[in-house]
Structure formats: C-alpha cells, structure tokens
Amino acid sequence: MNLIFFGAPGVGKGTQAALLAERLKVPHISTGAIFRAAIDSGRILGLQVKKYMDDGLLVPDELTTQVALEALAEPECAPGFILDGYPRNLAQAESLDKALQEKRRKIDKVVHLVVDEEELIDRMLNRGRPDDTEEVIRRRLGVYQRETAPVLDYYVDHGIVTVIDGLGTIPEVHERICTSIGHGLD
Ligand code: AMP
C-alpha cells in the first residue's frame, strides 16, 4: 500500500507514520528527517537546506523532489511506502504523480490527521526540535495554510483522502488509522 501522511506541522504525522510503517513493514520516508540527518552528518545537502528549515520555510521543490524520488526508487519501497511531509505544495504533488505514473504506480490513500491549532503549537513547543521556537512554529503553520493545505483538495478530487481525528493517545490514533485503511486490530 502506497500512503501519504498529511496534516499540519505538529499533528503527529511522524510518530504515526513510523508506527504504521513498522506494522505494515514498509519504509517510512520523511523528507524532514532526511534533511535533518543530512545536516547532522555535515553533508552538502544539509548545508543547502539548513537556512530554510531554520526559518520554517519550504526547501526548494527541485531539491526536495529529488530527495523524495530517490528514496522512493529504493527496492525496499516496491511493496509499498509511507510518505510523511511530502508533498507539501501542488508542484510537489504533481511531480510525485508523474514519477509514480511512469512506474505504473499510484498513491492508494492519503491519511489526513487533524487536531486544532492550539494543540499543534503545544505539541511542537514540547518536542524540542531546533526549529520549534514559537516564531518559527507560527511561520510553519502559515506556510502550511498557504501552500500545503491546497494539496488536500487535489487528493480529495482523486477520492483517496481519509480524515483521522489526531486527538488522543498515540495507540488510540494508531488504531483509528489502521481501521480506516483496512488494517484494523483484531
Ligand atoms: P518536517 O520534519 O516534516 O516538519 O520538516 C521540517 C522542515 O523540513 C520543514 O519545515 C521544511 O523546511 C523542510 N521540508 C520537509 N519536507 C519538505 C517538503 N516536502 N518541501 C519543502 N520543505 C520540506
């Protein structure tokens, strides 16, 4: 199953995507995590993306799409994958579709996690990432509303979005996701 985890920053996409990936035994591809690892290991990619991440802005599409498509081309992704944090604007969504179509593949479902804004800010302030200062968080939420939220309509038009209430414990939300994609716990 080829899945996208979608939602505002702080909604729990990373946590839930990792849990589901373990359960389905498919790779969890987070462009944000790939960028953070590149920064930590001092790779050129890290230098190229750091200023955007520090400012809460999107890394340019060309770089981000290259990183995402390279990850998807790995043989481990053949049985399925979970994308987390990509695509984040319409251009990325279109690049992804085109690349998948060329390989006769497609996105099966978009899991849209939803919690209200105050809860998002609380969660981000508590996770302690270097780009989780209040100012940068507010900027990331603005970028999400302007650039990323419209991507949802694109997938709604394709009829593949499932909306999940992201409020609750991690196992509760995990169970909701599993049920909605047809992998309910017995
Ligand atoms: P995340 O871990 O998904 O919250 O991403 C952290 C940061 O990485 C974002 O604030 C962006 O600066 C950058 N980033 C991650 N994914 C993307 C993407 N698909 N497009 C552009 N920038 C991204």
Residues whose N, C-alpha, C, O or C-beta is under 5 A from the ligand:
A	BS01	AMP	T31 G32 A33 F35 Y52 M53 G56 L57 L58 V59 T64 D84 G85 Y86 P87 R88
